[in-house]
Amino acid sequence: MSLLSTRGLTKQFDGLHAVEDVNFDLPDGQVRALIGPNGAGKTTFVSMLCGRIRPTRGTVEFAGRDVSALPAHKRIALGMAYTFQITSVFPRLTVAENVGLAARRVRLEGEAMRVSQALDRVGLGAHPKALAGDLSYGHQRLLEIAMGLAQEPRLLILDEPTQGLTDAEIDAFKALERELKAETTILLIEHNMSVVMEVADSVTVLDFGKVLAEGPPDAIRADRAVQAAYLGAPA
């Protein structure tokens, strides 16, 4: 059963088709990677899923409900959480306060415990009182993931989560993704192909705002159209 679906999803900006007639199905419990060259329409597509921008036409369904007209905060209340490509933490609040604010958005009980658990899972449990603005860029990315986890979402959308992380932090992120597969559905927008190939169950490739290919990671890596548009020929 699909947790998230789109039909004919399209976004035009001054006549330019950033996303065009995308039909997309994300089954419950799957880790799906969304990849493609810069300018392929990935962030625009995800922004329509989250409710940050309205589609020109087409529909978005989440958990069996048409959410196409719902604003972002109402989609969050239904169980959709996301991180941004550009960090959006509150720099003058502590690490724990940032995660606490995210937890309150969905009004679940046990906020303090959920904050602590989320920070531990991303490796920031030893720094709850640090100011978010004092963290490195990579640690701010991890803080955003903790903010998403604290909402206990049905769907977690991660936009370039490994950008700015060290190799060790990327390895820890991969381990976290494998662990989260048992708990939530994940849509991962990612340029790091080792992350995509190791953690994704399935991959969707966007190019010029359209779905170029879709399938398991090995099939996508071997797809000649994907190689030509994005990955390059294998060595």
CORTA-V900647 format. One record per residue. RES is the residue in one letter. OMEGA is omega as a letter, one per 20 degrees, with the letter a starting at -180 (999 if undefined). Layout:
RES_OMEGA ; RES_OMEGA
//
This chain:
M_r ; S_r ; L_a ; L_r ; S_r ; T_r ; R_r ; G_a ; L_a ; T_r ; K_r ; Q_r ; F_a ; D_r ; G_r ; L_r ; H_r ; A_r ; V_a ; E_r ; D_a ; V_r ; N_a ; F_r ; D_r ; L_a ; P_r ; D_r ; G_a ; Q_r ; V_a ; R_r ; A_r ; L_a ; I_r ; G_a ; P_r ; N_a ; G_a ; A_r ; G_a ; K_a ; T_r ; T_r ; F_a ; V_r ; S_r ; M_r ; L_a ; C_a ; G_r ; R_r ; I_a ; R_r ; P_r ; T_r ; R_a ; G_a ; T_r ; V_r ; E_r ; F_r ; A_r ; G_a ; R_r ; D_a ; V_a ; S_a ; A_a ; L_r ; P_a ; A_a ; H_r ; K_r ; R_r ; I_a ; A_r ; L_r ; G_r ; M_r ; A_a ; Y_r ; T_a ; F_r ; Q_r ; I_a ; T_a ; S_r ; V_r ; F_a ; P_a ; R_r ; L_r ; T_r ; V_a ; A_r ; E_r ; N_a ; V_r ; G_r ; L_r ; A_a ; A_a ; R_a ; R_a ; V_r ; R_r ; L_r ; E_r ; G_a ; E_a ; A_r ; M_a ; R_r ; V_a ; S_a ; Q_a ; A_r ; L_r ; D_a ; R_r ; V_r ; G_r ; L_a ; G_a ; A_a ; H_a ; P_a ; K_r ; A_r ; L_a ; A_a ; G_r ; D_r ; L_r ; S_a ; Y_r ; G_r ; H_r ; Q_r ; R_r ; L_r ; L_r ; E_r ; I_r ; A_r ; M_r ; G_a ; L_a ; A_r ; Q_a ; E_a ; P_r ; R_r ; L_r ; L_r ; I_a ; L_a ; D_a ; E_a ; P_a ; T_r ; Q_r ; G_r ; L_r ; T_r ; D_r ; A_r ; E_r ; I_r ; D_r ; A_r ; F_r ; K_r ; A_r ; L_r ; E_r ; R_r ; E_a ; L_a ; K_a ; A_a ; E_a ; T_r ; T_a ; I_r ; L_a ; L_r ; I_a ; E_r ; H_a ; N_a ; M_r ; S_r ; V_a ; V_a ; M_a ; E_a ; V_a ; A_r ; D_a ; S_a ; V_r ; T_a ; V_r ; L_r ; D_a ; F_r ; G_a ; K_r ; V_r ; L_a ; A_r ; E_r ; G_r ; P_a ; P_a ; D_r ; A_r ; I_r ; R_a ; A_a ; D_a ; R_r ; A_r ; V_r ; Q_a ; A_a ; A_a ; Y_a ; L_a ; G_a ; A_r ; P_a ; A_999
//
